[in-house]
Amino acid sequence: MKKEIVRYGAGERTNHWAVAILFFMAGLSGLALFHPALFWLTNLFGGGPWTRILHPFMGVAMFVLFMGLVIRFWHHNILEKRDVQWVKQIGDVLNNREDKLPEIGKYNPGQKMLFWVLLASMLVLMLSGIVIWREYFSHFFPISGIRLAALAHAVAAFLLILSIIVHIYAGIWIKGSIGAMLHGKVSLLWAKKHHSLWYKDITRDKK
Amino acid sequence: MATQDIIARSATTTSASSIRQVEEVAKLIDVSKCIGCKACQVACSEWNDLRDDVGQNHGTYDNPADLTADSWTLMRFTEHENAVGDLEWLIRKDGCMHCAEPGCLKACPSPGAIVQHANGIVDFNQDHCIGCGYCITGCPFNIPRISQKDSKAYKCTLCSDRVSVGLEPACVKTCPTGAITFGTKEDMKHHAEERIVDLKSRGYENAGLYDPAGVGGTHVMYVLHHADKPALYNDLPNDPAVSPMVSLWKGITKPLSLMAMGAAVLAGFFHYVRVGPNRADEEDEAHHEAAVEQVKKKSNDASVKTFDPNQR
């Protein structure tokens, strides 16, 4: 019988996957307009005009739900001084030499940095997205602002997608992580190995 | 038979059908000959079968107040007081300039929604338009307009339908003073030179041709009496160019960022292949920990070496 502890509650998991689904919808529809080689992706959304109509709504929904994740998780993601050591040992991180790494709380510094990059990208996407939302908002802004927003939107989307590629791969790489977000539980050993300080916190509370 | 004279096509990274060579055409608008009668606006409306809404008077002669999806050309009136203190009534026929390097086409994300013909005409194909408005973002002259009725972008076609069968654009045909002429771009430049000589002889020493190099030249050109100050003519851009922001947004950064995303996915895959998954396997780990404990107890014995498979 495996010993398991809860890492994510049902609310957190639902919130996460709702954002994930919207990320794929907004992301694929955005990529369709990002490069001609990906214009075929508009077919997934009912053609070019439908992609143009739906994309901003999916983006706003993603942003709003992502704010839910921010409220739930931001206090676990504050970078600390001791996180520097982990970053310095990134070679050990990438080569599975976790025994050499400093102890980790609920999130490691890589996860924390991901959190802040995601938040920054989402904020830029939301603000620039309003400016280039031709149907309702563009007429409130000068053309130079619209051009800057179009560029910022593409740059932020690029950063977001790159970060999510890293995020998804980390889930595939660190066995047990996907389970943590799917059914909420991790093994005691998983917690001890990857997040020893968090493990100590949790087990101390229970005693 | 498909069109064979498309030299540029929006959101298309390979050549369009472009084997047919034709001479570049141009419309020349001689501002010094324009009397502001708006016959060109009416001709445009008639030929293209468009009827804009009757709007409000905005305190100027401009009517309508701005270009719209139904008004593809517009007389813009400026009352300019010159250095001597005289009033000059500067009237400019505004509309698409048919740039050699069109910002609208560069910005458009929909394949084939904007095409550039070998004769220089930049044409919108509303069948392929998705209504995103990127053409407006890309245009240095603020020309395209999205229709409220169908959410498609519209602008002057340079009467591509008339030109393709050897006719001049409707506005040229109707202009009562000969202020608008049409022909090959070379011929129009020659004609402009003659007009400029005439204007200079009549005291307009800064008269000149407006064919801005920043957009590679245009296929709608102006003869201006004050070519040193194009902005006098209701903010005609002095030095128009596709904004560097648009070039960066739609230029080399796009293929580079796609490659970076692909590289990130590949990097992950090969990391998995080379380093492998990171497991916290319960059985193995428990077994391993017990073994390490035993070894630690015996660590005084120099012959016993610890062995950690993760450190191989």
Boltz contact constraints between the chains, C-beta under 6 A:
constraints:
  - contact:
      token1: [A, 2]
      token2: [B, 282]
      max_distance: 6.0
  - contact:
      token1: [A, 33]
      token2: [B, 109]
      max_distance: 6.0
  - contact:
      token1: [A, 35]
      token2: [B, 254]
      max_distance: 6.0
  - contact:
      token1: [A, 35]
      token2: [B, 258]
      max_distance: 6.0
  - contact:
      token1: [A, 36]
      token2: [B, 11]
      max_distance: 6.0
  - contact:
      token1: [A, 36]
      token2: [B, 13]
      max_distance: 6.0
  - contact:
      token1: [A, 39]
      token2: [B, 111]
      max_distance: 6.0
  - contact:
      token1: [A, 48]
      token2: [B, 110]
      max_distance: 6.0
  - contact:
      token1: [A, 48]
      token2: [B, 130]
      max_distance: 6.0
  - contact:
      token1: [A, 49]
      token2: [B, 130]
      max_distance: 6.0
  - contact:
      token1: [A, 49]
      token2: [B, 131]
      max_distance: 6.0
  - contact:
      token1: [A, 52]
      token2: [B, 130]
      max_distance: 6.0
  - contact:
      token1: [A, 52]
      token2: [B, 131]
      max_distance: 6.0
  - contact:
      token1: [A, 52]
      token2: [B, 132]
      max_distance: 6.0
  - contact:
      token1: [A, 95]
      token2: [B, 275]
      max_distance: 6.0
  - contact:
      token1: [A, 96]
      token2: [B, 275]
      max_distance: 6.0
  - contact:
      token1: [A, 96]
      token2: [B, 278]
      max_distance: 6.0
  - contact:
      token1: [A, 134]
      token2: [B, 133]
      max_distance: 6.0
  - contact:
      token1: [A, 146]
      token2: [B, 137]
      max_distance: 6.0
  - contact:
      token1: [A, 147]
      token2: [B, 137]
      max_distance: 6.0
  - contact:
      token1: [A, 147]
      token2: [B, 243]
      max_distance: 6.0
  - contact:
      token1: [A, 147]
      token2: [B, 245]
      max_distance: 6.0
  - contact:
      token1: [A, 147]
      token2: [B, 246]
      max_distance: 6.0
  - contact:
      token1: [A, 148]
      token2: [B, 245]
      max_distance: 6.0
  - contact:
      token1: [A, 150]
      token2: [B, 137]
      max_distance: 6.0
  - contact:
      token1: [A, 150]
      token2: [B, 249]
      max_distance: 6.0
  - contact:
      token1: [A, 151]
      token2: [B, 245]
      max_distance: 6.0
  - contact:
      token1: [A, 151]
      token2: [B, 248]
      max_distance: 6.0
  - contact:
      token1: [A, 151]
      token2: [B, 249]
      max_distance: 6.0
  - contact:
      token1: [A, 154]
      token2: [B, 249]
      max_distance: 6.0
  - contact:
      token1: [A, 158]
      token2: [B, 257]
      max_distance: 6.0
  - contact:
      token1: [A, 161]
      token2: [B, 261]
      max_distance: 6.0
  - contact:
      token1: [A, 162]
      token2: [B, 264]
      max_distance: 6.0
  - contact:
      token1: [A, 165]
      token2: [B, 264]
      max_distance: 6.0
  - contact:
      token1: [A, 165]
      token2: [B, 265]
      max_distance: 6.0
  - contact:
      token1: [A, 169]
      token2: [B, 268]
      max_distance: 6.0
  - contact:
      token1: [A, 173]
      token2: [B, 277]
      max_distance: 6.0
  - contact:
      token1: [A, 173]
      token2: [B, 278]
      max_distance: 6.0
  - contact:
      token1: [A, 174]
      token2: [B, 278]
      max_distance: 6.0
  - contact:
      token1: [A, 175]
      token2: [B, 277]
      max_distance: 6.0
  - contact:
      token1: [A, 175]
      token2: [B, 279]
      max_distance: 6.0
  - contact:
      token1: [A, 176]
      token2: [B, 280]
      max_distance: 6.0
  - contact:
      token1: [A, 187]
      token2: [B, 282]
      max_distance: 6.0
  - contact:
      token1: [A, 189]
      token2: [B, 280]
      max_distance: 6.0
  - contact:
      token1: [A, 189]
      token2: [B, 282]
      max_distance: 6.0
  - contact:
      token1: [A, 189]
      token2: [B, 285]
      max_distance: 6.0
  - contact:
      token1: [A, 190]
      token2: [B, 280]
      max_distance: 6.0
  - contact:
      token1: [A, 193]
      token2: [B, 280]
      max_distance: 6.0
